Amino acid sequence: MNESTLAKPIAAAIALGVMWLLEGLVPMFEGRRERGRHDASNVALGVLNAALVSFVFAGATLLATEWARANSFGVLHWLGVRGVWAFALGFVLFDLWQYLWHRLNHRVPLLWRFHAVHHADRELSASSGLRFHTGEIVLSSCARLAVLPLLGMTIAQVLVYEAVLLPIILFHHGNVGVPAAADRWLRWLIVTPWMHWVHHSDYQPETDSNYSSVFSVWDRIFRSFRLVADPRALTLGLEDTERSDWATLPGMLAMPFRRRQGRRRLDDAPVGPGAGLRGNRVDSTRGGGR
């Protein structure tokens, strides 16, 4: 295993370790139990998926991007973009694809069946950013094999995107009490915890919002931006899921194949911790900067 292969898991471990310490020192959501066991299950699923991608899809991704480069195929080649501008435009276009794919996962029943495993986590933390069902990883990796050559991205551009994406994902899933003012300024550019916590609400209009991965602008452009005045009013997770379903590795892997799974509330009745604050919701679907 060479240095470039080791760099990504080492960087992920460091970022996750820093977030884990911050979650213990300054949590937004108090009263989390069995943090170690919960996070270990999420990390185990993330490691399983990383191994699958490395052994099954890494070579195919390299072949797809090299084919596009050799044949001058894809948007970046057709526009004649080169150098740093190719990296910048490729980054933005791929982040737009991430937004569209994420939104599709909430609309297509088969995709939601697997994506619901990510949303079932009721104790959201940085480790939740690694918690995706292996079926979802397979489907998204197959879709990428078509999208990357269509965009004309090189493998270097893909690696740069992933290097930026990972810490941002860990950050906006983290149970860290980010000051409201700091979050407000940051979310003009990137997805922040105050944005993404709303996306993990069990109330469907909130779950179906804030789909962006890196840049928050996509939710503003496509009118899916939404905030709440106090994130502690949120009830995280999904209905009808027992702890054995969402907090253990076997439960997560089995969840898409069970009859009842992935339900989101359609009413706005006060439920769970902070229910008295539910009236503080802010509907920012028009993309306000609050």
Backbone as CSV, one residue per row, in Angstrom:
resi,resn,N_x,N_y,N_z,CA_x,CA_y,CA_z,C_x,C_y,C_z
1,MET,0.852,-1.203,0.000,0.000,0.000,0.000,0.880,1.243,0.000
2,ASN,0.712,2.121,-1.017,1.567,3.298,-1.121,1.041,4.463,-0.300
3,GLU,1.813,5.570,-0.321,1.464,6.719,0.528,0.142,7.343,0.119
4,SER,-0.117,7.423,-1.198,-1.364,8.041,-1.658,-2.579,7.221,-1.233
5,THR,-2.422,5.887,-1.187,-3.518,5.025,-0.751,-3.782,5.202,0.733
6,LEU,-2.722,5.414,1.510,-2.860,5.572,2.952,-3.363,6.947,3.360
7,ALA,-3.140,7.954,2.518,-3.440,9.337,2.905,-4.909,9.535,3.258
8,LYS,-5.807,8.984,2.464,-7.234,9.218,2.675,-7.736,8.621,3.991
9,PRO,-7.462,7.338,4.294,-7.940,6.811,5.582,-7.290,7.473,6.787
10,ILE,-6.013,7.877,6.657,-5.344,8.566,7.772,-5.999,9.919,8.021
11,ALA,-6.253,10.666,6.933,-6.905,11.968,7.062,-8.303,11.817,7.654
12,ALA,-9.030,10.776,7.212,-10.380,10.534,7.740,-10.338,10.220,9.229
13,ALA,-9.370,9.402,9.647,-9.253,9.028,11.054,-8.929,10.250,11.919
14,ILE,-8.046,11.109,11.424,-7.685,12.320,12.181,-8.894,13.245,12.308
15,ALA,-9.583,13.487,11.181,-10.750,14.375,11.198,-11.844,13.823,12.112
16,LEU,-12.070,12.518,12.045,-13.097,11.896,12.881,-12.709,11.971,14.358
17,GLY,-11.415,11.793,14.647,-10.950,11.885,16.027,-11.133,13.278,16.607
18,VAL,-10.819,14.292,15.810,-10.991,15.679,16.259,-12.471,15.964,16.533
19,MET,-13.331,15.539,15.603,-14.760,15.767,15.790,-15.295,15.018,17.010
20,TRP,-14.796,13.808,17.251,-15.262,13.016,18.384,-14.933,13.718,19.705
21,LEU,-13.737,14.307,19.775,-13.349,15.053,20.974,-14.230,16.285,21.165
22,LEU,-14.499,17.013,20.076,-15.333,18.207,20.163,-16.764,17.849,20.562
23,GLU,-17.261,16.720,20.062,-18.615,16.282,20.417,-18.726,15.980,21.909
24,GLY,-17.638,15.525,22.499,-17.639,15.270,23.935,-17.534,16.540,24.751
25,LEU,-16.833,17.548,24.224,-16.594,18.788,24.960,-17.732,19.787,24.819
26,VAL,-18.232,19.982,23.569,-19.252,21.015,23.332,-20.382,20.451,22.463
27,PRO,-21.157,19.500,22.978,-22.236,18.919,22.162,-23.418,19.873,22.017
28,MET,-24.083,19.804,20.862,-25.335,20.537,20.694,-26.489,19.752,21.324
29,PHE,-26.529,18.437,21.072,-27.585,17.580,21.602,-27.027,16.797,22.792
30,GLU,-27.573,17.052,23.961,-27.080,16.427,25.188,-27.707,15.040,25.383
31,GLY,-27.141,14.296,26.318,-27.748,13.043,26.748,-27.512,11.862,25.840
32,ARG,-26.514,11.936,24.978,-26.225,10.797,24.115,-25.669,9.642,24.945
33,ARG,-26.175,8.425,24.722,-25.692,7.272,25.484,-24.968,6.308,24.562
34,GLU,-24.022,5.631,25.131,-23.250,4.630,24.392,-22.620,5.218,23.128
35,ARG,-21.984,6.356,23.271,-21.360,7.016,22.126,-20.359,6.097,21.431
36,GLY,-19.541,5.429,22.225,-18.503,4.586,21.649,-19.078,3.471,20.799
37,ARG,-20.106,2.798,21.324,-20.711,1.679,20.588,-21.415,2.180,19.333
38,HIS,-22.150,3.279,19.465,-22.864,3.863,18.324,-21.901,4.250,17.214
39,ASP,-20.843,4.983,17.568,-19.894,5.446,16.565,-19.097,4.289,15.963
40,ALA,-18.803,3.277,16.778,-18.062,2.113,16.275,-18.856,1.395,15.186
41,SER,-20.174,1.279,15.366,-21.011,0.640,14.349,-21.011,1.440,13.053
42,ASN,-21.125,2.768,13.174,-21.103,3.613,11.982,-19.761,3.527,11.262
43,VAL,-18.685,3.561,12.024,-17.351,3.489,11.427,-17.135,2.127,10.770
44,ALA,-17.615,1.063,11.406,-17.473,-0.277,10.823,-18.153,-0.351,9.467
45,LEU,-19.346,0.257,9.349,-20.037,0.273,8.060,-19.262,1.110,7.047
46,GLY,-18.700,2.229,7.504,-17.891,3.064,6.619,-16.657,2.348,6.112
47,VAL,-16.001,1.587,6.978,-14.810,0.829,6.584,-15.185,-0.259,5.581
48,LEU,-16.303,-0.934,5.823,-16.780,-1.957,4.890,-17.015,-1.359,3.507
49,ASN,-17.648,-0.207,3.475,-17.926,0.444,2.194,-16.652,0.917,1.501
50,ALA,-15.712,1.445,2.290,-14.444,1.908,1.718,-13.679,0.751,1.080
51,ALA,-13.703,-0.394,1.748,-13.023,-1.569,1.199,-13.679,-2.006,-0.107
52,LEU,-15.016,-1.982,-0.139,-15.738,-2.358,-1.354,-15.386,-1.433,-2.509
53,VAL,-15.398,-0.137,-2.254,-15.097,0.835,-3.302,-13.664,0.659,-3.798
54,SER,-12.729,0.430,-2.871,-11.328,0.273,-3.248,-11.111,-0.945,-4.142
55,PHE,-11.743,-2.054,-3.797,-11.496,-3.299,-4.512,-12.341,-3.466,-5.768
56,VAL,-13.540,-2.868,-5.763,-14.457,-3.100,-6.885,-14.539,-1.918,-7.838
57,PHE,-14.562,-0.691,-7.302,-14.860,0.459,-8.143,-13.666,1.363,-8.434
58,ALA,-12.584,1.258,-7.673,-11.449,2.164,-7.902,-10.872,1.986,-9.307
59,GLY,-10.658,0.757,-9.718,-10.121,0.497,-11.050,-11.062,0.945,-12.147
60,ALA,-12.365,0.699,-11.958,-13.352,1.101,-12.958,-13.425,2.623,-13.080
61,THR,-13.299,3.317,-11.955,-13.305,4.783,-11.980,-12.099,5.317,-12.732
62,LEU,-10.942,4.725,-12.495,-9.733,5.133,-13.212,-9.882,4.903,-14.709
63,LEU,-10.423,3.765,-15.094,-10.616,3.463,-16.513,-11.586,4.450,-17.162
64,ALA,-12.680,4.768,-16.464,-13.682,5.683,-17.021,-13.123,7.082,-17.214
65,THR,-12.390,7.569,-16.222,-11.833,8.920,-16.332,-10.696,8.980,-17.355
66,GLU,-9.888,7.926,-17.430,-8.804,7.889,-18.416,-9.347,7.791,-19.840
67,TRP,-10.439,7.064,-20.010,-11.063,6.986,-21.330,-11.546,8.363,-21.772
68,ALA,-12.166,9.102,-20.852,-12.649,10.444,-21.185,-11.492,11.367,-21.538
69,ARG,-10.391,11.247,-20.787,-9.226,12.087,-21.070,-8.618,11.745,-22.433
70,ALA,-8.444,10.451,-22.703,-7.816,10.022,-23.961,-8.660,10.381,-25.175
71,ASN,-9.972,10.429,-25.003,-10.868,10.707,-26.127,-11.422,12.129,-26.111
72,SER,-10.869,12.967,-25.212,-11.338,14.361,-25.079,-12.860,14.429,-24.978
73,PHE,-13.397,13.541,-24.153,-14.850,13.430,-24.003,-15.280,14.109,-22.712
74,GLY,-16.441,14.728,-22.750,-17.010,15.305,-21.546,-17.059,16.827,-21.571
75,VAL,-17.862,17.382,-20.684,-18.139,18.816,-20.650,-16.865,19.651,-20.557
76,LEU,-15.949,19.269,-19.678,-14.733,20.068,-19.495,-13.895,20.110,-20.773
77,HIS,-13.842,19.012,-21.502,-13.102,18.972,-22.766,-13.835,19.768,-23.837
78,TRP,-15.146,19.635,-23.914,-15.910,20.342,-24.929,-15.841,21.848,-24.740
79,LEU,-15.745,22.289,-23.486,-15.622,23.724,-23.217,-14.190,24.221,-23.359
80,GLY,-13.241,23.288,-23.487,-11.841,23.669,-23.632,-11.224,24.231,-22.368
81,VAL,-11.738,23.827,-21.198,-11.228,24.342,-19.923,-9.981,23.559,-19.540
82,ARG,-8.954,24.261,-19.078,-7.687,23.622,-18.740,-7.182,24.102,-17.363
83,GLY,-6.216,23.358,-16.839,-5.503,23.775,-15.628,-6.394,23.923,-14.415
84,VAL,-6.110,24.973,-13.635,-6.816,25.179,-12.379,-8.303,25.434,-12.611
85,TRP,-8.635,26.021,-13.773,-10.041,26.297,-14.062,-10.812,25.004,-14.299
86,ALA,-10.138,24.010,-14.858,-10.768,22.699,-15.041,-11.052,22.053,-13.687
87,PHE,-10.096,22.202,-12.759,-10.316,21.666,-11.414,-11.500,22.371,-10.748
88,ALA,-11.556,23.698,-10.870,-12.608,24.469,-10.210,-13.980,24.148,-10.800
89,LEU,-14.078,24.152,-12.140,-15.368,23.886,-12.774,-15.794,22.436,-12.551
90,GLY,-14.836,21.515,-12.651,-15.157,20.113,-12.393,-15.669,19.910,-10.973
91,PHE,-15.062,20.598,-10.023,-15.474,20.518,-8.620,-16.922,20.981,-8.474
92,VAL,-17.237,22.134,-9.071,-18.585,22.701,-8.952,-19.616,21.800,-9.628
93,LEU,-19.299,21.320,-10.833,-20.247,20.477,-11.561,-20.488,19.151,-10.849
94,PHE,-19.430,18.574,-10.288,-19.620,17.307,-9.584,-20.397,17.513,-8.297
95,ASP,-20.207,18.659,-7.646,-20.981,18.944,-6.440,-22.455,19.134,-6.787
96,LEU,-22.732,19.713,-7.960,-24.116,19.814,-8.430,-24.700,18.424,-8.648
97,TRP,-23.904,17.524,-9.246,-24.372,16.143,-9.414,-24.677,15.507,-8.063
98,GLN,-23.841,15.745,-7.063,-24.070,15.189,-5.731,-25.414,15.654,-5.175
99,TYR,-25.724,16.942,-5.388,-27.007,17.482,-4.939,-28.165,16.756,-5.634
100,LEU,-28.076,16.636,-6.959,-29.157,16.015,-7.720,-29.326,14.538,-7.357
101,TRP,-28.221,13.828,-7.187,-28.281,12.416,-6.812,-28.887,12.246,-5.418
102,HIS,-28.495,13.123,-4.495,-29.034,13.063,-3.136,-30.548,13.300,-3.159
103,ARG,-30.953,14.277,-3.926,-32.389,14.569,-4.018,-33.141,13.395,-4.634
104,LEU,-32.547,12.749,-5.619,-33.148,11.579,-6.245,-33.314,10.441,-5.245
105,ASN,-32.371,10.325,-4.311,-32.445,9.282,-3.282,-33.654,9.458,-2.371
106,HIS,-34.165,10.673,-2.300,-35.353,10.935,-1.490,-36.642,10.775,-2.293
107,ARG,-36.536,10.682,-3.601,-37.718,10.616,-4.457,-38.015,9.215,-4.976
108,VAL,-36.991,8.446,-5.261,-37.164,7.114,-5.853,-37.244,6.082,-4.729
109,PRO,-38.339,5.335,-4.631,-38.525,4.397,-3.507,-37.372,3.408,-3.323
110,LEU,-36.853,2.845,-4.410,-35.755,1.888,-4.270,-34.528,2.555,-3.676
111,LEU,-34.206,3.760,-4.139,-33.041,4.468,-3.614,-33.269,4.864,-2.152
112,TRP,-34.485,5.321,-1.839,-34.777,5.714,-0.453,-34.674,4.523,0.492
113,ARG,-35.043,3.346,0.042,-34.982,2.152,0.888,-33.572,1.976,1.463
114,PHE,-32.555,2.247,0.652,-31.176,2.135,1.124,-30.721,3.414,1.832
115,HIS,-31.113,4.575,1.292,-30.672,5.844,1.876,-31.275,6.060,3.265
116,ALA,-32.424,5.437,3.520,-33.068,5.587,4.831,-32.188,5.092,5.971
117,VAL,-31.277,4.187,5.682,-30.357,3.701,6.718,-29.534,4.862,7.267
118,HIS,-29.146,5.773,6.405,-28.399,6.961,6.836,-29.274,7.851,7.713
119,HIS,-30.531,7.990,7.356,-31.442,8.886,8.083,-31.991,8.285,9.366
120,ALA,-31.890,6.977,9.525,-32.463,6.332,10.709,-31.698,6.640,11.988
121,ASP,-30.494,7.160,11.864,-29.651,7.435,13.029,-30.269,8.538,13.888
122,ARG,-30.674,8.188,15.090,-31.301,9.157,15.991,-30.297,9.910,16.849
123,GLU,-29.059,9.484,16.820,-28.019,10.142,17.622,-26.934,10.648,16.683
124,LEU,-27.322,11.618,15.874,-26.468,12.133,14.816,-25.118,12.579,15.375
125,SER,-24.063,12.170,14.687,-22.706,12.543,15.077,-21.846,12.539,13.822
126,ALA,-20.590,12.931,13.972,-19.682,12.944,12.823,-19.603,11.564,12.169
127,SER,-19.668,10.516,12.976,-19.592,9.161,12.419,-20.768,8.852,11.501
128,SER,-21.875,9.589,11.663,-23.041,9.387,10.792,-22.711,9.749,9.349
129,GLY,-21.678,10.570,9.156,-21.243,10.919,7.808,-20.604,9.752,7.074
130,LEU,-20.318,8.665,7.795,-19.769,7.452,7.184,-20.822,6.357,7.063
131,ARG,-22.007,6.623,7.572,-23.049,5.601,7.714,-23.961,5.589,6.477
132,PHE,-23.586,4.820,5.488,-24.397,4.639,4.290,-24.476,3.148,3.997
133,HIS,-25.670,2.675,3.681,-25.817,1.249,3.409,-24.971,0.855,2.204
134,THR,-24.417,-0.337,2.240,-23.556,-0.810,1.153,-24.302,-0.818,-0.173
135,GLY,-25.598,-1.089,-0.140,-26.393,-1.040,-1.366,-26.411,0.354,-1.973
136,GLU,-26.502,1.386,-1.117,-26.468,2.758,-1.618,-25.109,3.077,-2.230
137,ILE,-24.048,2.594,-1.599,-22.701,2.842,-2.127,-22.537,2.199,-3.494
138,VAL,-23.049,0.996,-3.674,-22.960,0.313,-4.971,-23.718,1.093,-6.034
139,LEU,-24.944,1.515,-5.716,-25.753,2.254,-6.686,-25.121,3.593,-7.045
140,SER,-24.640,4.321,-6.040,-24.035,5.632,-6.316,-22.726,5.490,-7.084
141,SER,-21.958,4.441,-6.786,-20.697,4.218,-7.496,-20.944,3.864,-8.958
142,CYS,-21.980,3.094,-9.228,-22.331,2.767,-10.615,-22.761,4.027,-11.373
143,ALA,-23.555,4.874,-10.710,-23.982,6.124,-11.356,-22.786,7.025,-11.648
144,ARG,-21.828,7.065,-10.749,-20.635,7.893,-10.945,-19.829,7.468,-12.167
145,LEU,-19.834,6.173,-12.455,-19.077,5.676,-13.606,-19.599,6.260,-14.916
146,ALA,-20.858,6.679,-14.929,-21.413,7.348,-16.108,-21.209,8.856,-16.040
147,VAL,-21.343,9.424,-14.835,-21.287,10.876,-14.682,-19.875,11.425,-14.865
148,LEU,-18.858,10.748,-14.320,-17.491,11.269,-14.384,-16.997,11.452,-15.812
149,PRO,-17.123,10.461,-16.712,-16.702,10.702,-18.091,-17.590,11.711,-18.805
150,LEU,-18.875,11.779,-18.445,-19.744,12.775,-19.063,-19.279,14.187,-18.725
151,LEU,-18.803,14.373,-17.500,-18.246,15.672,-17.109,-16.835,15.868,-17.658
152,GLY,-16.155,14.759,-17.967,-14.780,14.846,-18.452,-13.776,15.057,-17.346
153,MET,-14.079,14.568,-16.140,-13.184,14.760,-15.006,-12.045,13.747,-15.027
154,THR,-10.902,14.163,-14.538,-9.756,13.267,-14.395,-9.779,12.649,-13.005
155,ILE,-8.984,11.611,-12.809,-8.933,10.972,-11.503,-8.377,11.930,-10.453
156,ALA,-7.463,12.813,-10.859,-6.916,13.805,-9.919,-8.006,14.751,-9.433
157,GLN,-8.889,15.164,-10.344,-9.984,16.058,-9.955,-10.960,15.363,-9.009
158,VAL,-11.190,14.081,-9.238,-12.059,13.310,-8.360,-11.460,13.227,-6.958
159,LEU,-10.157,12.965,-6.887,-9.492,12.841,-5.582,-9.500,14.161,-4.824
160,VAL,-9.341,15.278,-5.537,-9.395,16.592,-4.890,-10.789,16.829,-4.314
161,TYR,-11.812,16.510,-5.099,-13.184,16.688,-4.606,-13.418,15.861,-3.348
162,GLU,-13.012,14.605,-3.383,-13.235,13.728,-2.233,-12.456,14.191,-1.009
163,ALA,-11.266,14.753,-1.234,-10.448,15.240,-0.119,-11.114,16.426,0.581
164,VAL,-11.836,17.248,-0.186,-12.558,18.385,0.399,-13.886,17.923,0.995
165,LEU,-14.556,17.009,0.311,-15.881,16.557,0.720,-15.878,15.895,2.097
166,LEU,-14.929,15.008,2.346,-14.957,14.203,3.563,-14.967,15.034,4.844
167,PRO,-14.042,15.976,5.047,-14.091,16.750,6.298,-15.345,17.599,6.421
168,ILE,-15.868,18.087,5.294,-17.098,18.890,5.357,-18.276,18.021,5.767
169,ILE,-18.337,16.791,5.250,-19.406,15.875,5.635,-19.320,15.538,7.127
170,LEU,-18.114,15.244,7.611,-17.955,14.946,9.035,-18.348,16.156,9.877
171,PHE,-18.004,17.340,9.415,-18.315,18.574,10.134,-19.817,18.799,10.224
172,HIS,-20.530,18.715,9.082,-21.947,19.089,9.163,-22.838,17.982,9.720
173,HIS,-22.290,16.778,9.912,-23.025,15.758,10.654,-22.720,15.798,12.147
174,GLY,-21.680,16.498,12.527,-21.184,16.447,13.893,-22.130,17.030,14.930
175,ASN,-22.136,16.404,16.107,-22.909,16.900,17.242,-22.052,17.893,18.027
176,VAL,-21.781,19.019,17.391,-20.932,20.059,17.982,-21.728,21.358,18.037
177,GLY,-21.699,22.019,19.185,-22.438,23.258,19.357,-21.763,24.429,18.668
178,VAL,-21.887,24.503,17.366,-21.318,25.616,16.599,-22.115,26.880,16.909
179,PRO,-21.465,27.979,17.260,-22.194,29.221,17.538,-23.052,29.630,16.342
180,ALA,-24.223,30.142,16.616,-25.167,30.496,15.552,-24.565,31.491,14.571
181,ALA,-23.826,32.479,15.066,-23.252,33.494,14.176,-22.213,32.884,13.235
182,ALA,-21.371,31.997,13.769,-20.356,31.345,12.942,-21.012,30.469,11.884
183,ASP,-22.035,29.734,12.280,-22.739,28.879,11.328,-23.394,29.717,10.233
184,ARG,-23.948,30.856,10.616,-24.629,31.724,9.653,-23.667,32.210,8.570
185,TRP,-22.478,32.600,8.961,-21.503,33.069,7.978,-20.982,31.934,7.121
186,LEU,-20.700,30.798,7.737,-20.165,29.660,6.990,-21.143,29.137,5.951
187,ARG,-22.440,29.144,6.285,-23.397,28.519,5.375,-23.710,29.358,4.141
188,TRP,-23.138,30.538,4.034,-23.209,31.229,2.745,-22.362,30.501,1.704
189,LEU,-21.383,29.719,2.168,-20.510,28.996,1.236,-20.698,27.492,1.301
190,ILE,-20.611,26.922,2.504,-20.649,25.459,2.622,-21.831,25.005,3.477
191,VAL,-22.115,23.719,3.406,-23.144,23.121,4.255,-22.636,23.074,5.686
192,THR,-23.467,23.499,6.613,-23.076,23.585,8.021,-23.959,22.681,8.875
193,PRO,-23.583,22.461,10.134,-24.425,21.637,11.010,-25.857,22.143,11.147
194,TRP,-26.046,23.458,11.295,-27.399,23.984,11.484,-28.265,23.697,10.257
195,MET,-27.654,23.641,9.090,-28.377,23.245,7.877,-28.670,21.758,7.876
196,HIS,-27.643,20.965,8.101,-27.781,19.529,7.867,-28.565,18.828,8.965
197,TRP,-28.559,19.370,10.179,-29.387,18.778,11.228,-30.856,18.776,10.792
198,VAL,-31.291,19.843,10.122,-32.676,19.911,9.649,-32.959,18.760,8.691
199,HIS,-32.010,18.463,7.835,-32.157,17.381,6.857,-32.351,16.029,7.539
200,HIS,-31.896,15.889,8.765,-32.026,14.621,9.492,-33.217,14.609,10.446
201,SER,-34.102,15.580,10.329,-35.343,15.578,11.106,-36.232,14.419,10.658
202,ASP,-37.103,13.953,11.574,-38.034,12.887,11.198,-39.309,13.438,10.552
203,TYR,-39.397,14.768,10.420,-40.550,15.431,9.812,-40.264,15.607,8.319
204,GLN,-41.081,14.996,7.447,-40.711,14.863,6.042,-40.400,16.176,5.328
205,PRO,-41.165,17.258,5.506,-40.785,18.506,4.828,-39.380,18.984,5.196
206,GLU,-38.908,18.609,6.388,-37.549,18.972,6.781,-36.536,17.971,6.249
207,THR,-36.893,16.679,6.290,-35.998,15.671,5.701,-35.755,15.970,4.238
208,ASP,-36.807,16.397,3.538,-36.699,16.686,2.108,-36.273,18.125,1.880
209,SER,-35.156,18.496,2.482,-34.566,19.830,2.302,-33.064,19.717,2.529
210,ASN,-32.341,20.763,2.173,-30.902,20.852,2.466,-30.129,19.614,1.991
211,TYR,-30.186,19.370,0.682,-29.554,18.187,0.094,-28.079,18.384,-0.250
212,SER,-27.589,19.604,-0.201,-26.234,19.896,-0.682,-25.176,19.132,0.097
213,SER,-24.038,18.884,-0.574,-22.923,18.167,0.053,-21.822,19.121,0.495
214,VAL,-21.319,19.949,-0.428,-20.258,20.910,-0.100,-20.815,22.329,-0.130
215,PHE,-21.206,22.799,-1.314,-21.690,24.173,-1.460,-23.170,24.267,-1.119
216,SER,-23.519,25.214,-0.259,-24.913,25.381,0.158,-25.764,26.047,-0.917
217,VAL,-25.131,26.603,-1.938,-25.849,27.390,-2.939,-26.902,26.578,-3.677
218,TRP,-26.693,25.265,-3.827,-27.648,24.466,-4.612,-29.022,24.461,-3.958
219,ASP,-29.073,24.412,-2.646,-30.377,24.441,-1.978,-31.048,25.796,-2.142
220,ARG,-30.267,26.840,-2.223,-30.848,28.163,-2.440,-31.367,28.289,-3.869
221,ILE,-30.596,27.795,-4.824,-30.999,27.886,-6.235,-32.251,27.062,-6.507
222,PHE,-32.287,25.831,-5.960,-33.393,24.919,-6.253,-34.479,24.929,-5.183
223,ARG,-34.447,25.946,-4.318,-35.519,26.219,-3.362,-35.776,25.048,-2.415
224,SER,-34.703,24.449,-1.946,-34.830,23.373,-0.958,-34.124,23.735,0.343
225,PHE,-33.821,25.019,0.524,-33.130,25.498,1.715,-34.129,25.691,2.849
226,ARG,-33.799,25.181,4.029,-34.724,25.277,5.164,-33.936,25.301,6.467
227,LEU,-34.395,26.096,7.422,-33.759,26.184,8.729,-34.801,26.081,9.839
228,VAL,-34.329,25.822,11.049,-35.166,25.962,12.238,-34.463,26.942,13.165
229,ALA,-35.247,27.631,13.981,-34.674,28.636,14.868,-33.776,28.012,15.934
230,ASP,-34.175,26.834,16.429,-33.393,26.142,17.450,-33.290,24.665,17.059
231,PRO,-32.121,24.187,16.662,-31.977,22.787,16.233,-32.380,21.780,17.305
232,ARG,-32.334,22.184,18.585,-32.708,21.254,19.645,-34.194,20.928,19.629
233,ALA,-34.978,21.671,18.821,-36.394,21.366,18.647,-36.604,20.175,17.723
234,LEU,-35.582,19.804,16.982,-35.708,18.730,16.002,-35.804,17.363,16.676
235,THR,-36.596,16.480,16.086,-36.588,15.074,16.458,-35.864,14.342,15.345
236,LEU,-34.679,13.858,15.626,-33.833,13.257,14.607,-34.197,11.789,14.379
237,GLY,-33.869,11.291,13.193,-34.075,9.882,12.886,-35.329,9.643,12.078
238,LEU,-35.851,8.420,12.145,-37.065,8.020,11.440,-37.997,7.311,12.416
239,GLU,-39.273,7.310,12.065,-40.252,6.607,12.893,-40.082,5.091,12.770
240,ASP,-40.615,4.394,13.757,-40.749,2.928,13.716,-39.426,2.204,13.530
241,THR,-38.371,2.735,14.108,-37.094,2.018,14.071,-36.614,1.804,15.496
242,GLU,-36.380,0.571,15.853,-35.865,0.237,17.170,-34.356,0.483,17.206
243,ARG,-33.826,0.617,18.420,-32.392,0.853,18.547,-31.573,-0.267,17.900
244,SER,-32.066,-1.489,17.985,-31.348,-2.608,17.375,-31.303,-2.491,15.859
245,ASP,-32.229,-1.702,15.270,-32.252,-1.499,13.817,-31.253,-0.442,13.373
246,TRP,-31.177,0.673,14.145,-30.398,1.799,13.643,-29.048,1.977,14.326
247,ALA,-28.806,1.275,15.436,-27.578,1.523,16.189,-26.597,0.357,16.151
248,THR,-26.903,-0.690,15.390,-25.982,-1.823,15.291,-25.684,-2.113,13.829
249,LEU,-24.527,-2.663,13.562,-24.148,-2.970,12.183,-25.103,-3.987,11.546
250,PRO,-25.436,-5.110,12.203,-26.394,-6.043,11.589,-27.751,-5.396,11.315
251,GLY,-28.206,-4.552,12.247,-29.488,-3.867,12.059,-29.470,-2.950,10.863
252,MET,-28.376,-2.196,10.684,-28.261,-1.286,9.548,-28.253,-2.045,8.227
253,LEU,-27.516,-3.146,8.170,-27.411,-3.915,6.925,-28.739,-4.573,6.560
254,ALA,-29.514,-4.971,7.575,-30.782,-5.658,7.317,-31.937,-4.705,7.052
255,MET,-31.809,-3.441,7.463,-32.929,-2.507,7.458,-33.628,-2.355,6.104
256,PRO,-32.934,-2.232,4.981,-33.637,-2.037,3.698,-34.502,-3.218,3.283
257,PHE,-34.263,-4.378,3.865,-34.955,-5.585,3.433,-36.110,-5.961,4.365
258,ARG,-36.395,-5.081,5.324,-37.519,-5.301,6.222,-38.748,-4.585,5.686
259,ARG,-39.884,-5.078,6.073,-41.132,-4.584,5.486,-41.415,-3.143,5.879
260,ARG,-41.243,-2.840,7.155,-41.524,-1.481,7.639,-40.208,-0.802,7.978
261,GLN,-39.850,0.165,7.199,-38.631,0.907,7.469,-38.668,2.242,6.739
262,GLY,-37.910,3.188,7.264,-37.726,4.450,6.553,-38.921,5.380,6.542
263,ARG,-39.800,5.311,7.573,-40.955,6.198,7.591,-40.589,7.559,8.177
264,ARG,-41.168,8.614,7.557,-40.981,9.980,8.052,-42.331,10.561,8.422
265,ARG,-42.369,11.337,9.494,-43.632,11.944,9.912,-44.111,12.954,8.887
266,LEU,-45.424,12.975,8.647,-46.012,13.933,7.720,-46.736,15.054,8.446
267,ASP,-46.902,14.921,9.772,-47.552,15.964,10.560,-46.490,16.717,11.338
268,ASP,-46.865,17.878,11.829,-45.919,18.710,12.576,-46.272,18.732,14.051
269,ALA,-46.835,17.643,14.562,-47.190,17.569,15.976,-45.943,17.543,16.838
270,PRO,-45.968,18.171,18.013,-44.811,18.136,18.900,-44.468,16.708,19.310
271,VAL,-43.232,16.303,19.063,-42.778,14.955,19.383,-41.371,15.027,19.938
272,GLY,-41.105,14.282,21.000,-39.737,14.104,21.461,-39.155,15.306,22.163
273,PRO,-37.819,15.247,22.456,-37.138,16.315,23.173,-37.261,17.638,22.440
274,GLY,-37.497,18.710,23.205,-37.585,20.029,22.597,-38.888,20.270,21.867
275,ALA,-39.902,19.409,22.089,-41.149,19.515,21.337,-41.815,20.868,21.533
276,GLY,-41.640,21.448,22.698,-42.257,22.744,22.952,-41.689,23.848,22.084
277,LEU,-40.553,23.614,21.459,-39.934,24.627,20.625,-40.312,24.480,19.159
278,ARG,-41.180,23.500,18.818,-41.425,23.211,17.417,-42.037,24.400,16.692
279,GLY,-42.672,25.292,17.422,-43.209,26.486,16.792,-42.129,27.436,16.314
280,ASN,-40.862,27.189,16.674,-39.775,28.065,16.267,-39.241,27.748,14.884
281,ARG,-39.897,26.892,14.139,-39.405,26.544,12.814,-39.377,27.760,11.904
282,VAL,-38.369,27.804,11.067,-38.223,28.884,10.104,-38.241,28.258,8.726
283,ASP,-39.237,28.590,7.908,-39.293,28.065,6.554,-38.489,28.977,5.654
284,SER,-37.244,28.551,5.352,-36.342,29.364,4.544,-36.176,28.769,3.152
285,THR,-37.239,28.219,2.592,-37.125,27.573,1.291,-36.809,28.571,0.184
286,ARG,-36.978,29.842,0.449,-36.634,30.828,-0.566,-35.160,31.216,-0.542
287,GLY,-34.413,30.575,0.356,-32.969,30.769,0.311,-32.454,31.948,1.097
288,GLY,-33.168,32.337,2.146,-32.694,33.423,2.969,-31.385,33.108,3.655
289,GLY,-30.680,34.116,4.118,-29.375,33.899,4.693,-29.376,33.701,6.185
290,ARG,-30.509,33.436,6.762,-30.569,33.310,8.219,-29.813,32.107,8.701
